[in-house]
């Protein structure tokens, strides 16, 4: 892929979608990771830095100081307005208000954090008549590796057709700091979490695997070309199938047949 052309397509996409929506700018959640950094760079180029606000939404007891420094460096380099809002008290209020809350449930509490952040992004979007710009990449979207109605709850996904490895490539082109590009990707939803450890496969490998699967290559072909075990292939396919619902509009029970009668 020609990354310079890809960049222009994405920048034009952001510009057109905000114009179509009749909004005055964009809201981007900035975590200190590569996906949100690249999205902020591209959005600023598309709309101008005065029309972009970055929201840094740490959880004080969990978010790494390194991530906050990297997020702050991104907004400072771009010259965009930003707000830092600690979600810890909001999260505590939720947990305290739910009689059956379980602080040991990483999945439930991690997803709750993502949904709290989504709500704050949309609060600012509503206040300022702006669009929430998503930061999900193609690898995450295909795998369903995101929180439904959390980081998946956005208006547009500008980098959603870039595999993670392509995100890294384009990030170097636009000038994202190298330390952000090379650090281990993490959703930061619980202590010590990294994407690749949770997925059980590196992004470099899974990107190639996904391309083979989209080309409808069989398991034998994938084995021969990538040297991935059948178990790993099956695990990725299972994850994709289990998360298909995240890509779809909630199903509706159809009543047309009885309505006609």
Secondary structure, 3 states (H helix, E strand, C coil): CCHHHHHHHHHHHHHHHHHHHCCCCEEEECCCCHHHHHHHHHHHHHHCHHHEEEEECCCCCCCCHHHHHHHHHHHHHHCCEEEECCCHHHHHHHHHHCCCCCCCCHHHHHHHHHHHHHHHHHHHHHHHCCEEECCCCHHHHHHCCCCCCCCCCCCECCCCCCCHHHHHHHHHHHCCCHHHHHCCCCCCCCCCCCHHHHHCCCHHHHHHHHHHHHCCCCHHHHHHHHCCCHHHHHHHHHHHHHCHHHHCCCCCCCCHHHHHC
